[in-house]
């Protein structure tokens, strides 16, 4: 848990105040939406897995 908090703290310092505030607001809104409609969590997880898969494929096919 401490690693996650330190990673979030480092990320927010790199992004700046405005982006951190917008990110926090989006996370709060998504959290409320998931509480209201738990089926939305499945969609969010599915979309994240698709995006991670695309990123892995892009990393495999991109020459360094």
Long-range contacts (C-beta under 8 A, 24 or more apart in sequence): none
